[in-house]
Structure formats: structure tokens, C-alpha cells
Amino acid sequence: MTALASPLKPRKQPVQARSAATIEALHTAVIQVLIREGLSRCTTTRIAERAGMSVGSVYQYYPNRDALLAAVLEKHLSDIADTMEQVCRDSRGLPVAEMAQALVEGYLAAKLRDAGESRALYAVAGERGGAALAGRVYKRMETAVTALLATAPDVTFEDPAMTASIALNALVGPVRSILDREATPAFEARLQGELVVLLTAYLRSGAG
């Protein structure tokens, strides 16, 4: 299964540096328009104006607005998965307490590096195949964490895949509360430390 349905695929992939720069400018413009004006007003015209190019230039790369939005969402989620996979590679063989620290720091950095972007793309994810894409990205992270846990020198996990899934969900919920603007400043300030304590205790238990 492809990440995007055929109507949502880009018209062409960036081969030259100039094309790649154009794609990057379009993606940046999408985020900026979403943040400032919302999904309903995020049109190809406004995106093109924000990117400093013509609407025709947009259509050289994407057949419609939804294809462009889907591409931006896919890159955003894939970047998060890339970060977590790298964290897992770098943390192999460490004690579980250090694994927990690395997982928490990596996930928070990936999701909250640009909270405005993450918030803006929630609306896109809700109606453009976002659920399926998010599921595939989550599976990538779960697979990486499962492999990481198998290298722990101080704990043996009965079901590392189950442990990985629960550990990831323990990170997702609190971060979502921040992105939904439900968390207090005190919650945000203490979140990283509290999640490290939580995840360390869970991993040390060998649960799963």
C-alpha cells in the first residue's frame, strides 16, 4: 500500500536542487498559512502567494491542494519517525534507565520542536488519510523501540513489542494534551522529568 492514494501523489519528485528548494518553500508556506488562517482558508492561491510563486508553479508539483497538504503531513510524521529510529539506534545496549531518558527526550524534541506546526497539521490529519499514515509511522517507531529493548543489558522483556507499544503511548498522551492547549505551564515544565521517571520504572519492571 502506498502512503498516499493516487490523486494525492505529487506530480513529480524534486530531482535538482532548485526543485527541492521549491518543494521546501511550498511546504513552509503551507504551515504558515495553516497557522495564520486555518485549514478552510489554506488555498493554493494563498499558499503560492506566501511562497512567492505563481499558482501554476504549485501545480507543476502537485495536482491539487489536498495532494500538497498530504505531502506536508507525510513529511512531518516521517521526520518524527526518523528521529525516533535514530534515537533507538544510538541507544542500543544502554541500561533501560538511559534508554528511557533518550526516548523521552527524543520524542518531546520531535513533537514539540515546532508546536505550531504540529497543531496546524492535526486538522489536515483528520481528513486526508492522516489516520492511516499516522498508523504506519507509529508502527515504524514501535518496531524501532522493540528492537532497542531487545538489546537491554539489565532487563529481559517477556514481550518487548507490547512493552514498546505501552511505552510509546505513555509519551503520546501527555504531548497531545500540550498540543491541544489543555496543559498548564507547570505541567509543561515538569513533563520531561516526570515521563523519564514513569518510563524508567516501567522498563525496569520488565513488564510486557
C-alpha positions in Angstrom: 0.0 0.0 0.0 1.4 3.4 -0.9 1.5 6.2 1.6 -0.9 8.3 -0.5 -3.7 7.5 -2.8 -3.0 8.2 -6.5 -4.9 11.5 -6.6 -2.8 12.8 -3.7 0.6 11.9 -5.1 2.9 14.7 -6.2 3.1 15.2 -10.0 6.9 15.0 -9.9 9.7 14.4 -7.4 12.4 17.1 -6.8 15.5 15.9 -8.7 17.5 19.1 -8.9 18.5 21.3 -6.0 16.2 24.1 -7.4 13.2 21.8 -7.5 14.0 20.6 -3.9 14.1 24.2 -2.8 10.8 24.9 -4.4 9.2 22.0 -2.7 10.6 23.1 0.7 9.3 26.7 0.1 5.8 25.3 -0.7 5.8 23.1 2.4 6.9 26.0 4.6 4.2 28.2 3.1 1.5 25.5 3.8 2.5 25.5 7.5 2.5 29.3 7.7 -0.9 29.6 6.1 -2.4 26.9 8.2 -1.1 28.5 11.4 -2.3 32.0 10.4 -5.6 31.3 8.6 -6.6 27.7 9.3 -7.4 24.8 7.0 -10.5 26.3 5.4 -8.6 29.3 4.1 -5.5 27.3 3.2 -6.0 27.5 -0.6 -3.4 27.0 -3.4 -3.7 30.7 -4.1 -2.7 31.7 -0.6 0.0 29.1 -0.4 1.5 30.3 -3.7 1.4 33.9 -2.5 3.1 33.0 0.7 5.8 31.0 -1.1 6.3 33.9 -3.5 5.4 32.0 -6.7 2.6 31.6 -9.1 -0.3 29.1 -8.6 0.9 27.5 -11.9 4.2 26.7 -10.2 2.3 24.9 -7.4 0.5 22.7 -10.0 3.8 21.7 -11.6 4.5 19.7 -8.5 1.1 18.9 -7.0 -2.2 18.2 -8.9 -4.3 19.9 -6.2 -4.3 21.4 -2.7 -5.0 18.1 -1.0 -2.0 16.5 -2.5 0.2 19.3 -1.2 -1.3 19.1 2.3 -0.9 15.3 2.3 2.7 15.6 1.3 3.4 18.1 4.1 1.7 15.8 6.6 3.6 12.8 5.4 7.0 14.6 5.8 6.1 15.9 9.2 5.2 12.4 10.5 8.1 10.7 8.8 10.5 13.2 10.3 9.3 12.2 13.8 9.7 8.5 13.0 13.2 9.2 11.6 14.2 11.0 14.8 12.9 8.1 17.0 14.6 5.5 14.8 17.9 7.3 15.2 17.4 7.6 19.0 16.8 3.9 19.1 19.9 3.1 17.1 22.1 5.4 19.2 20.7 3.9 22.5 21.2 0.2 21.8 22.9 -1.7 24.6 22.4 1.0 27.2 20.8 0.3 30.6 17.0 0.8 30.4 17.2 4.0 32.5 19.3 5.6 29.8 17.0 4.2 27.1 14.1 5.8 28.9 15.8 9.1 29.1 16.7 9.0 25.4 13.2 8.0 24.3 11.6 10.8 26.3 14.0 13.4 25.1 13.8 12.3 21.5 10.0 12.2 21.3 9.5 15.5 23.1 12.1 17.2 20.8 10.5 15.8 17.7 6.9 16.7 18.6 7.4 20.0 20.4 10.3 21.4 18.3 7.6 23.4 16.5 4.4 23.0 18.4 2.6 25.4 16.0 3.4 23.1 13.1 2.2 20.0 14.9 -1.1 21.8 15.9 -1.7 23.0 12.4 -1.3 19.6 10.9 -3.8 18.0 13.2 -6.6 19.4 11.1 -5.0 18.0 8.0 -4.5 14.6 9.6 -8.2 14.4 10.4 -9.4 14.3 6.9 -6.6 13.4 4.4 -5.7 9.8 5.1 -3.9 11.0 8.2 -5.0 8.2 10.4 -3.6 5.6 8.1 -0.4 7.5 7.7 -0.1 8.1 11.4 -0.6 4.3 12.0 2.2 3.4 9.6 4.5 6.0 11.3 3.6 4.7 14.7 4.4 1.1 13.6 7.9 2.3 12.5 8.5 3.7 15.9 7.1 0.7 17.7 9.4 -1.6 15.6 12.4 0.5 16.4 11.7 0.6 20.2 11.0 -3.1 20.2 14.4 -3.8 18.7 16.0 -1.4 21.1 14.5 -3.1 24.2 15.9 -6.4 23.0 19.4 -5.0 23.5 18.9 -4.0 27.1 21.7 -5.5 29.3 19.9 -5.2 32.6 16.3 -6.3 31.8 14.8 -9.2 29.8 11.3 -8.4 28.4 8.8 -11.2 28.0 7.0 -9.3 25.2 9.1 -6.4 24.0 6.6 -5.4 21.4 3.9 -5.0 24.0 6.3 -3.0 26.2 7.3 -0.8 23.3 3.7 -0.1 22.4 2.7 0.9 26.0 5.9 3.0 26.4 5.1 4.9 23.3 1.5 5.5 24.3 2.7 6.8 27.6 4.6 9.5 25.6 1.8 10.3 23.1 -1.0 11.2 25.5 0.8 13.9 27.6 2.2 15.5 24.5 -1.2 15.6 22.8 -2.5 17.5 25.9 0.1 20.2 25.3 -0.7 20.4 21.6 -4.4 20.6 22.4 -3.6 23.5 24.7 -5.0 21.6 27.7 -1.8 21.6 29.7 -0.8 24.2 32.2 2.7 25.9 32.1 3.6 23.9 35.3 2.6 20.6 33.5 4.8 21.5 30.5 7.7 22.5 32.7 7.7 19.2 34.6 6.7 16.9 31.8 10.1 15.6 30.6 11.3 14.8 34.1 8.0 13.0 35.1 8.0 11.0 31.9 11.5 9.8 32.4 10.6 8.7 35.9 7.5 6.9 34.6 9.2 5.2 31.7 12.2 4.2 33.7 10.1 2.5 36.3 8.0 0.7 33.7 11.0 -0.5 31.7 12.8 -1.7 34.8 9.8 -3.7 35.8 10.3 -5.8 32.7 6.6 -5.5 32.1 5.0 -6.9 28.9 
